[in-house]
Amino acid sequence: MKVKQRLTILLALLLLMGGTLIGYRTYLIVNEADYQSLNAENINLIESTLDEQSGLQFVVVGNIQNSMRLFEQRIIPLIEETDATFMISLGNAVYDGAEAKYRLLYRGLKKLDIPFMMGVGDREVEDFGSSLFYRHFGPYFFSFPVQNAFFLFLDTTGKTSWEWQYRWLEQELDHAEHYQYRFVCMNRSMFRLDGYGTDYPLSVLDETTSEHLHQIFANYDVTAVFSAGYPNFTEEERDGVQYLTSGAAGGLLLKRDSPYQILRVATDPAKVTYENIKAPDAPSYFSELIERIKLFLHSFVYMSMFNLLVILTIIGLISLRLYSLILKQEHLYRDFNVEESEQTSLSVVMFTNNYLPFLGGVPISIHRLASGLTRLGHRVHIFAPAYGEPSPDDEKDQVIRCNRLLQANLSGFPIVNLFSPKIAHTFKALDCDLVHIHHPFWLGVKGLHLARRRHVPIVLTYHTRLERYSHYLPIPGAPLKNMLIHLKIKGVANHCNAIITPTPSTEEYLRNLGVSALIETIPTGIKLQDYDFWTEEEVRQCRSSYAKGNPLLLITVSRLAEEKNIDFLLAGLAKVKAISPERFTFLLVGDGPYRSHLEKRVVALGLEQVVVFTGNIAPREVTRIYRAADLFVFASTSETQGMVLVEAMAGGCPVVAVRSSGVHDVVKNGYNGVMTPESTDSWATAVAALLSDTEKRTELAANSRIFAQTFSEEEIALKVEALYQRVVLLHRAKQL
């Protein structure tokens, strides 16, 4: 199909979508009546209802946030049990100020059998909602009397000057002097509560405003001040004034131990009483999330004429852009007029799905890069999963730990809760110059979206051949899994400003995939000074403790997982044992979900006296084992670089590995190691030959050390720094 035909079909689909939206909006206008000045209307209802009664009974609720199904099922039954004659909402009754949210709120409030009064909160005035609140409910601050009580509503959103409200408030309280009870209603709390940290940044008034208001309330003997800043009910008395927080009547509960609740207030000629009433059985996190998604979908199609026109305009712009891409000549060469030599200190934020204390190639690579960049004067922050106890290096490494999604794990990897608002809030506060993501999925994609939203350039390091991990996907069919993975990688990569690949073969893979972004080949650095930490005597002690009398020591370092091809290693070693007269010990350094399976394979192959499972070992200790070993053996075909190969070479350990991407770029046949086909016979023959040839092993060991010197942590950090500077400058030039 020709490009022009595809464009025609796309334009037709966009027009169909626009027509559908217009039709649905027209249907809503015809079938749902508008409403205005509800607070004035409800004041009249309250006065007429209470004409013949003595004393008041009303309920106070806070933060409904358009949770109308929850409000109907959990809050309305509580209100009905109180025999309240009216309800007061302290604000944040809508999720945001869009017209759709106001109409959804009204649809739910109509199910109440009693009048209601609506105060204004920050949510009501978001997204140009201030005029809608004024039209639908009335002024932001107002007052009204009922029997022997006087009610005052204040505006804490900042839309109304406090200087104006102070003057009005004192006049109203002076006028209300002869009323027995004086109640003040506002959205934000007067005083900060302990235990909430920064989870509720718009919950409390600033200290100066709070103190000024408190003096007014105390001077005029205000009975009680109701607010809704925090999700739990609280009550305290200061200078004769009762301050009560209503708790939440909707929205997403950040603290799961804070149930939905309401405040019942009752007055009689002698006293006023307050009762906190909690809704039983809080809904699950996923139930709340589903309600949020439904609210979003409803809002998407249920919008004002203005928003509809904006969407149609955007559709038109997209169509014009697509058409222009066909006709106009694109600039396919880089703009060489941009000065790329400028050196500045950068603030870099990294996103990774795994990090220390989890031991693996990616976490160690990120840690080394961050350390190198920090020594060069750059500020680096790392968003990474929480693993339970905090890591002792978190503060030094400036790691921001992200909580898990319901403690979920995938094959030992924690699944971060991407829906937590803390991630976005923290990222915004960092005000970074560049985002570096280390995975093209989950937390990496979260970082991508946050960076694009704030127009920050993005760098991706492609660490791992993800198609080799497709067995973790709960989808049938390897070809389908691989296709989805390739599409995901391509989509994320093409949204980045630059990509770092550790080897040329990885760059070739991405180009073949259709990635058009800037790609630089920069391998992972290694900490060469760690190898000089150990004395010769300590190396000999290490060898004697592991070799157990055998003259030769073989080693591999790997996470014990299916994709690492360790079954192949064990089968190959069984053949080495059968064909070689040399006695050896094989150290399997690492841990993972495949360990129990591998232990059974060792027994089945008769290798119990040969194979030693060490579990995870600290990286510096591993360098001592590299120096003590005679040969590093490897069979993984899922590596983009094979960082452990270079680490082994830095310790003077030649390599025998299966030929694959990553390995091919590091192992030079006959110089620092040997590559073989993925055949246990070929691999075992190569290992046996080196075990018997001390002179060749010595030659390869010397070459390995020389080769590894080019991968120093400092040199790699300088290369990444140069790429960062280039990306930032080119990005800034495009913004001009």
C-alpha positions in Angstrom: 0.0 0.0 0.0 1.4 3.4 -1.0 2.1 6.1 1.7 -0.5 8.4 0.3 -3.2 5.7 0.5 -2.2 5.0 4.2 -2.4 8.7 4.9 -5.9 8.9 3.4 -7.1 6.0 5.5 -5.6 7.6 8.6 -7.3 10.9 7.9 -10.6 9.1 7.4 -10.2 7.4 10.8 -9.4 10.7 12.5 -12.4 12.3 11.0 -14.5 9.3 12.1 -13.2 9.7 15.7 -13.9 13.4 15.6 -17.5 12.8 14.3 -18.1 10.3 17.1 -16.9 12.7 19.8 -19.2 15.5 18.4 -22.1 13.1 18.3 -21.6 11.9 21.8 -21.2 15.4 23.1 -24.4 16.5 21.4 -26.2 13.5 23.0 -24.9 14.6 26.5 -26.0 18.2 26.0 -29.5 17.2 25.0 -29.9 14.6 27.8 -28.2 16.3 30.8 -29.4 19.7 32.0 -27.0 22.3 33.1 -27.0 23.6 36.8 -26.0 26.9 38.4 -25.6 28.5 41.9 -26.3 25.2 43.8 -25.0 26.6 47.1 -27.6 29.4 47.1 -30.3 27.0 46.1 -29.3 24.6 48.9 -29.1 27.3 51.5 -32.8 28.0 50.9 -33.6 24.3 51.2 -31.7 24.0 54.5 -33.5 27.0 55.9 -36.9 25.7 54.9 -36.1 22.2 56.2 -34.9 23.4 59.6 -37.6 26.0 60.2 -39.6 23.8 62.6 -36.6 21.9 64.2 -34.5 22.7 67.2 -30.8 21.9 67.0 -28.7 21.0 64.0 -27.5 17.6 62.7 -25.2 17.8 59.7 -22.2 15.8 58.3 -18.9 17.1 57.0 -17.0 15.3 54.3 -13.7 16.0 52.5 -11.9 15.0 49.3 -14.6 13.1 47.4 -12.4 13.4 44.2 -15.2 12.2 41.9 -15.3 8.8 43.5 -19.0 8.7 43.0 -19.5 5.0 42.9 -17.6 4.8 46.2 -19.6 7.8 47.5 -22.8 6.2 46.6 -22.0 2.7 48.0 -20.1 3.7 51.2 -20.6 7.3 52.2 -24.3 7.9 51.5 -25.3 4.9 53.7 -23.2 6.4 56.5 -24.9 9.8 56.1 -28.4 8.2 56.1 -27.7 6.5 59.4 -26.9 9.8 61.1 -30.3 11.5 60.3 -28.3 14.5 59.2 -30.4 17.3 57.6 -27.6 18.6 55.3 -24.0 17.8 54.2 -21.0 20.1 53.9 -18.2 19.3 51.5 -14.9 20.9 52.4 -13.5 20.9 48.8 -11.6 18.6 46.4 -15.0 17.1 45.6 -13.8 16.8 42.0 -10.7 15.1 40.7 -9.8 18.2 38.7 -11.6 21.3 37.4 -12.7 19.8 34.0 -16.3 20.3 33.1 -16.7 16.5 32.8 -15.7 16.1 36.5 -18.2 18.7 37.6 -21.0 17.0 35.8 -20.0 13.6 37.2 -20.0 15.1 40.7 -23.5 16.6 40.2 -24.8 13.3 38.9 -23.7 11.6 42.1 -24.8 14.3 44.5 -28.3 14.2 43.1 -28.6 10.8 44.8 -28.5 12.5 48.2 -31.8 13.0 49.9 -30.6 16.1 51.8 -29.2 19.5 50.7 -25.4 20.0 50.4 -23.0 22.9 50.6 -19.8 22.8 48.5 -16.6 24.5 49.6 -13.7 25.1 47.2 -10.4 23.2 47.2 -7.4 23.1 45.0 -8.9 20.4 42.8 -11.9 22.5 41.9 -9.7 25.3 40.5 -7.3 23.1 38.5 -7.3 22.9 34.7 -9.2 26.3 34.4 -11.9 25.0 36.8 -12.3 28.1 38.9 -14.9 29.7 36.6 -16.8 26.4 36.5 -17.0 26.2 40.3 -18.2 29.8 40.5 -20.9 29.1 37.9 -22.1 25.8 39.3 -21.9 26.5 43.0 -21.2 30.1 43.7 -18.5 32.3 45.3 -15.3 30.8 46.7 -15.9 32.3 50.2 -19.3 33.0 51.7 -21.4 32.7 54.9 -24.9 31.8 55.9 -26.9 31.5 59.2 -29.1 28.6 60.3 -31.0 28.7 63.5 -28.5 29.5 66.3 -25.4 28.7 64.1 -23.4 30.7 61.7 -21.3 29.1 58.9 -18.4 30.6 57.1 -16.6 29.1 54.1 -13.0 30.3 53.3 -11.0 30.0 50.1 -7.6 28.3 50.7 -6.7 27.8 47.0 -5.0 31.1 46.6 -7.6 32.4 44.1 -8.7 35.0 46.7 -6.3 37.3 48.6 -6.0 36.5 52.3 -5.9 40.2 53.0 -9.4 40.5 51.6 -10.6 37.4 53.4 -9.2 38.5 56.7 -11.2 41.8 56.5 -14.4 40.0 55.4 -13.9 37.2 58.0 -13.7 39.7 60.9 -16.7 41.6 59.7 -18.8 38.4 59.4 -17.7 37.1 62.8 -18.5 40.5 64.4 -22.0 40.3 62.7 -22.4 36.7 64.0 -21.6 37.6 67.6 -25.1 36.8 68.8 -25.1 33.3 67.3 -24.4 30.6 69.8 -22.2 28.5 67.4 -19.8 29.8 64.8 -18.4 27.2 62.4 -15.6 27.8 59.8 -15.2 25.5 56.8 -12.0 25.3 54.7 -10.1 22.8 52.5 -6.6 23.0 53.7 -5.7 22.1 57.3 -4.6 24.8 59.7 -1.7 22.9 61.2 0.8 20.3 59.9 0.2 16.7 61.2 3.1 14.4 62.1 3.6 11.2 60.1 2.5 12.4 56.7 5.8 13.8 55.4 5.5 15.2 51.8 2.7 12.8 50.7 0.1 15.7 50.9 2.0 18.8 49.7 -1.3 20.9 49.4 -2.8 19.7 52.7 -1.8 22.5 55.1 -1.7 26.3 55.1 1.5 28.1 55.5 2.5 29.0 59.1 2.0 32.7 58.8 -1.6 32.4 57.4 -2.5 29.7 60.0 -1.3 31.9 62.9 -3.2 34.9 61.7 -6.4 32.9 61.2 -6.0 31.3 64.6 -5.8 34.7 66.3 -9.0 35.8 64.5 -10.8 32.6 65.5 -9.7 32.8 69.1 -10.6 36.5 69.4 -14.1 35.9 68.1 -14.7 32.7 70.0 -15.2 30.5 66.9 -16.7 27.2 68.0 -15.0 24.9 65.5 -12.9 24.9 62.3 -13.5 22.0 59.9 -10.8 21.2 57.3 -10.0 18.3 54.9 -6.3 18.4 54.3 -5.4 15.0 55.6 -7.1 11.6 55.1 -7.5 10.8 58.9 -9.9 12.3 61.4 -8.1 14.5 63.9 -9.4 16.8 66.7 -7.5 19.3 68.9 -8.3 22.4 70.9 -6.3 25.6 70.8 -7.3 28.6 72.9 -10.9 27.4 73.1 -11.2 26.7 69.3 -11.9 23.1 68.2 -9.9 22.2 65.0 -11.2 19.1 63.3 -10.0 17.2 60.2 -12.8 15.4 58.5 -10.9 12.6 56.8 -11.3 11.5 53.2 -14.6 10.5 51.6 -13.1 9.4 48.3 -10.0 9.4 46.2 -6.9 7.2 46.2 -5.8 6.4 49.7 -2.0 6.8 49.9 -2.1 5.4 53.5 -4.0 2.1 53.3 -4.7 2.3 57.1 -6.8 5.5 56.6 -10.4 4.4 55.8 -13.0 6.5 54.1 -14.9 8.5 56.8 -17.2 11.4 57.6 -17.7 13.7 60.5 -21.1 14.0 62.2 -21.9 17.3 64.0 -24.9 17.8 66.3 -25.9 20.9 68.3 -28.5 21.7 70.9 -28.9 24.7 73.2 -26.4 23.2 75.7 -23.5 21.8 73.6 -22.1 20.6 70.3 -20.9 17.1 69.7 -18.6 15.6 67.1 -18.5 12.0 65.9 -16.1 10.5 63.5 -17.8 7.7 61.5 -15.6 5.3 59.4 -16.7 3.3 56.4 -16.1 -0.5 56.8 -14.0 -2.6 54.4 -11.8 -0.2 52.4 -11.7 -1.1 48.7 -8.5 -2.7 47.3 -5.8 -0.7 45.5 -6.8 -2.2 42.2 -10.5 -1.3 42.7 -9.6 2.3 43.2 -7.3 2.2 40.2 -10.1 0.8 38.0 -12.3 3.7 39.2 -9.6 6.1 38.2 -9.3 4.6 34.7 -13.0 4.7 34.2 -13.0 8.3 35.3 -10.3 9.2 32.8 -12.2 7.4 30.0 -15.4 9.2 30.9 -13.6 12.5 31.0 -12.0 11.9 27.6 -15.3 11.7 25.7 -17.3 13.9 28.0 -15.8 17.4 27.5 -16.6 21.0 26.9 -16.9 22.4 23.4 -13.6 24.2 24.0 -11.8 20.9 24.7 -13.5 19.2 21.8 -12.2 22.0 19.4 -8.7 21.6 20.9 -8.7 17.9 20.2 -10.0 18.4 16.6 -7.3 21.0 16.1 -4.6 18.6 17.4 -6.0 16.0 15.0 -5.7 18.5 12.1 -2.1 19.4 13.1 -1.1 15.7 13.3 -2.6 15.2 9.8 -0.8 18.2 8.4 2.5 17.0 10.0 2.1 13.5 8.5 1.5 15.0 5.1 4.4 17.4 5.4 6.7 14.4 6.2 5.9 13.0 2.8 6.5 16.2 0.8 9.3 18.1 2.5 13.0 17.3 2.5 14.2 16.3 5.9 17.7 17.4 7.2 19.4 14.0 7.4 22.8 15.4 8.5 23.7 16.8 11.9 24.0 20.5 12.3 27.7 21.1 12.6 27.2 24.7 13.5 26.3 23.7 17.1 29.3 24.1 19.4 29.8 20.7 21.1 33.0 21.5 23.1 31.3 23.3 25.9 31.8 21.5 29.2 29.3 22.0 32.1 28.4 20.2 35.2 25.2 18.2 34.6 22.4 16.9 36.8 21.7 13.4 35.6 18.8 11.2 36.7 19.0 7.5 36.0 16.1 4.9 36.0 16.8 1.2 36.4 14.7 -1.9 37.1 17.4 -3.4 39.3 20.2 -2.0 41.3 22.5 -2.8 44.3 22.3 -4.6 46.7 21.0 -6.9 43.9 24.2 -8.3 42.3 24.2 -8.4 38.5 25.9 -6.9 35.5 23.4 -4.0 35.0 23.5 -2.8 38.7 27.3 -3.0 38.8 27.6 -1.2 35.5 25.3 1.6 36.6 27.1 1.9 40.0 30.4 2.2 38.3 29.2 4.8 35.7 27.5 6.9 38.5 30.7 6.8 40.6 32.8 7.9 37.6 30.4 10.7 36.7 30.3 11.9 40.3 34.1 12.1 40.4 34.0 14.2 37.2 31.8 16.7 39.1 28.3 15.8 37.8 25.3 15.2 40.1 23.7 11.7 39.6 20.5 10.4 41.1 19.2 6.9 40.5 15.6 5.8 40.7 15.7 2.1 41.6 13.5 -0.5 43.3 13.4 -0.9 47.0 14.6 -4.3 48.2 13.4 -4.2 51.8 16.2 -2.9 53.9 17.9 0.3 52.6 21.3 -0.2 51.1 24.2 1.4 53.1 25.4 3.1 49.8 22.0 4.7 49.0 22.9 8.1 50.5 26.3 8.1 48.9 25.0 7.0 45.5 22.0 9.4 45.8 19.6 6.5 45.2 15.8 7.1 45.3 14.1 3.9 46.2 10.7 3.2 44.6 8.2 1.0 46.5 7.0 -2.2 45.0 3.6 -2.8 43.5 1.9 -4.8 46.2 5.3 -6.5 46.9 5.2 -8.0 43.5 8.2 -9.8 42.0 9.1 -11.3 38.6 11.7 -14.0 38.8 13.3 -12.3 41.8 13.1 -8.8 40.3 10.9 -6.3 42.3 8.1 -4.7 40.3 8.0 -1.0 41.1 4.7 0.8 41.7 4.7 3.1 38.7 1.4 4.7 39.9 3.0 6.2 43.0 2.9 10.0 42.7 6.2 10.2 44.7 8.2 9.3 41.6 6.9 12.2 39.6 7.1 14.6 42.5 10.7 13.7 43.4 11.8 13.8 39.7 10.3 17.2 39.3 12.2 18.5 42.3 15.6 17.3 41.0 15.4 19.7 38.0 17.7 17.5 35.9 19.6 18.3 32.6 19.4 14.7 31.3 17.7 11.4 31.9 19.5 8.1 31.4 17.3 5.1 31.3 18.8 1.6 31.5 15.8 -0.5 30.4 13.3 0.0 27.6 10.4 -1.1 29.8 8.7 -0.5 33.2 10.7 2.0 35.3 12.7 2.9 32.2 9.6 3.9 30.3 8.4 5.8 33.4 11.6 7.8 33.2 11.1 8.3 29.4 7.7 9.7 30.0 8.7 12.0 32.8 11.7 13.3 30.7 9.5 14.0 27.7 6.9 15.7 29.7 9.6 18.2 31.0 11.4 18.4 27.7 14.6 16.8 29.0 16.9 14.9 26.7 17.0 11.1 27.1 19.9 8.6 26.8 19.2 4.8 26.8 21.8 2.2 27.5 20.9 -1.1 25.8 22.4 -3.6 28.3 20.7 -6.9 27.6 19.4 -9.0 24.7 15.8 -8.9 25.9 14.6 -11.5 23.4 16.7 -14.0 25.4 14.4 -13.3 28.3 11.2 -13.9 26.5 10.4 -17.0 28.5 9.4 -14.7 31.4 6.5 -13.3 29.3 3.1 -15.0 30.0 2.4 -15.1 26.3 2.3 -18.3 24.1 4.6 -18.6 21.1 8.3 -17.5 21.0 8.0 -15.7 17.6 5.2 -13.5 19.0 7.1 -12.8 22.1 10.2 -11.8 20.2 8.2 -9.6 17.8 6.7 -7.7 20.7 10.0 -7.3 22.4 11.7 -6.0 19.2 8.8 -3.5 18.6 9.1 -2.3 22.2 12.8 -1.8 22.0 12.5 0.1 18.7 9.7 2.3 20.0 11.5 3.3 23.1 14.9 3.8 21.4 13.5 6.1 18.7 12.1 8.3 21.4 15.6 8.8 22.9 18.1 11.4 21.9 21.0 9.0 22.0 21.6 5.3 22.7 24.7 3.7 24.3 25.6 0.2 23.2 28.4 -1.7 24.8 29.6 -3.3 21.6 29.4 -2.7 17.8 27.3 -5.9 17.3 24.6 -4.4 19.6 24.7 -1.2 17.5 24.3 -3.3 14.4 21.3 -5.1 15.9 19.5 -1.8 16.7 20.2 -0.4 13.3 18.8 -3.6 11.7 15.7 -3.1 14.0 15.1 0.3 12.5 16.4 2.6 15.2 17.3 6.0 13.8 18.5 7.7 16.9 22.2 8.6 17.6 24.1 5.5 18.7 27.5 5.5 20.5 29.4 2.3 21.3 30.7 2.8 24.8 31.5 -0.4 26.8 30.9 -0.8 30.5 33.9 0.3 32.6 35.7 -1.9 35.2 37.3 -0.8 38.5 40.9 -1.8 37.8 42.2 -0.6 41.2 40.2 -3.4 42.9 42.6 -5.9 41.4 45.6 -4.3 43.0 43.9 -4.4 46.4 45.0 -8.0 47.0 48.5 -9.2 47.8 50.0 -12.2 46.1 49.7 -14.1 49.4 46.0 -13.3 49.6 45.5 -14.6 46.1 47.3 -17.8 46.9 45.2 -18.3 50.0 42.1 -17.8 47.9 43.2 -20.4 45.4 44.1 -23.0 48.0 40.7 -22.5 49.8 38.7 -23.2 46.7 40.9 -25.6 44.6 40.9 -28.2 47.4 44.1 -29.9 46.2 43.2 -29.8 42.5 46.0 -28.1 40.4 43.6 -26.0 38.2 40.8 -23.6 39.1 38.0 -22.7 36.6 35.4 -20.0 37.2 32.3 -18.5 35.8 30.4 -15.5 37.3 26.7 -15.3 36.4 23.2 -14.9 37.7 21.8 -18.4 38.0 18.9 -18.1 35.5 17.7 -20.1 32.5 18.9 -17.5 29.9 22.5 -17.7 31.1 22.9 -21.2 29.5 24.6 -22.7 32.5 23.1 -26.1 31.7 25.4 -26.0 28.6 28.4 -25.2 30.9 27.8 -28.2 33.1 27.3 -30.6 30.2 30.5 -29.3 28.7 32.4 -29.6 31.9 31.3 -33.2 32.2 32.9 -33.9 28.8 36.1 -32.0 29.8 36.3 -34.3 32.9 35.9 -37.3 30.6 38.5 -36.3 28.0 41.1 -34.4 30.0 43.7 -35.9 32.3 43.9 -32.6 34.2 42.2 -32.3 37.6 40.3 -29.1 38.2 37.7 -27.3 40.4 35.0 -25.3 38.9 33.6 -22.3 40.8 30.1 -21.2 40.0 29.9 -17.6 41.5 26.4 -16.1 41.7 22.9 -17.0 42.7 19.4 -16.9 41.2 16.1 -18.7 40.7 17.8 -21.5 38.7 20.1 -22.7 41.4 18.1 -25.7 42.7 17.8 -27.0 39.1 21.5 -26.6 38.5 22.4 -28.4 41.8 20.4 -31.4 40.6 22.1 -31.3 37.2 25.5 -31.4 39.0 24.5 -34.6 40.8 23.0 -36.1 37.6 26.3 -35.4 35.7 28.5 -36.7 38.5 30.2 -33.4 39.1 29.8 -33.1 42.8 33.5 -33.3 43.5 34.2 -30.7 40.8 31.6 -28.0 41.0 31.4 -25.5 43.9 28.4 -23.2 44.3 29.6 -20.0 46.1 26.5 -17.9 46.0 26.7 -14.2 45.7 30.1 -12.7 46.5 31.0 -9.0 46.9 32.5 -7.6 43.7 35.9 -6.8 45.2 36.2 -10.3 46.5 35.4 -11.6 43.0 38.4 -9.8 41.7 40.6 -11.9 44.0 39.0 -15.1 42.6 39.7 -13.9 39.1 43.4 -13.4 39.9 43.5 -16.9 41.5 41.7 -18.7 38.7 43.4 -20.3 35.6 40.5 -20.1 33.2 37.2 -18.3 32.9 34.5 -20.3 31.1 31.3 -18.9 29.7 28.3 -20.0 27.6 25.7 -17.3 27.8 24.3 -16.0 24.5 22.1 -13.3 25.9 24.9 -10.7 26.6 25.3 -7.4 24.8 28.9 -7.1 26.1 29.7 -9.8 28.6 31.1 -7.5 31.2 32.3 -10.4 33.3 34.6 -11.5 30.4 36.5 -8.2 30.6 36.5 -8.4 34.4 38.0 -11.8 34.3 40.6 -10.7 31.7 41.6 -7.8 34.1 42.5 -10.5 36.6 44.7 -12.3 34.1 42.1 -14.9 33.4 41.8 -16.1 29.8 38.3 -16.9 28.5 36.7 -19.9 26.7 33.2 -18.8 25.6 30.4 -19.6 23.1 30.5 -17.4 20.1 27.6 -14.8 20.3 27.0 -11.1 20.1 28.8 -9.3 22.9 31.3 -12.2 23.3 32.4 -11.7 19.7 33.3 -8.0 20.4 35.4 -8.9 23.5 37.1 -12.2 23.0 39.9 -12.1 20.4 40.5 -15.7 19.3 44.0 -16.9 20.2 44.9 -13.5 21.8 42.9 -13.3 25.0 40.8 -16.4 24.8 38.9 -18.9 22.6 35.4 -18.7 21.1 33.6 -21.9 20.0 30.3 -22.7 18.4 27.4 -23.6 20.7 28.5 -27.2 20.8 29.5 -28.9 24.0 32.0 -31.1 22.0 33.8 -28.1 20.5 33.6 -26.1 23.8 34.9 -29.0 25.9 37.8 -29.7 23.4 38.9 -26.0 23.6 38.8 -26.1 27.5 40.7 -29.4 27.7 43.4 -28.1 25.3 44.0 -25.0 27.4 44.1 -27.0 30.7 46.9 -29.0 29.2 48.9 -26.1 27.8 50.4 -24.0 30.6 52.4 -21.9 28.2 49.4 -20.9 26.1 47.4 -20.1 29.2 50.2 -17.8 30.4 50.4 -16.0 27.0 46.6 -15.5 26.9 46.6 -14.3 30.6 49.2 -11.6 29.8 47.3 -10.5 26.7 44.0 -10.4 28.7 45.4 -8.0 31.2 46.6 -5.7 28.5 43.3 -5.8 26.7 41.3 -5.0 29.9 43.3 -1.8 30.6 41.3 0.0 27.8 38.0 -0.5 29.9 39.0 1.5 32.9 36.1 3.1 34.8 37.6 6.5 34.5 38.0 6.3 30.7 34.5 5.1 30.2 33.0 7.8 32.4 34.8 10.4 30.2 33.3 9.0 27.1 29.8 9.0 28.6 30.4 12.5 29.8 31.3 13.6 26.3 28.1 12.0 24.9 26.0 13.7 27.6 27.4 17.1 26.8 26.8 16.6 23.1 23.2 15.4 23.6 22.3 18.3 25.9 23.8 20.9 23.6 22.1 19.5 20.5 18.8 19.3 22.4 19.1 22.9 23.5 19.9 24.0 20.0 16.7 22.3 18.7 14.6 24.1 21.3 15.7 27.5 20.0 
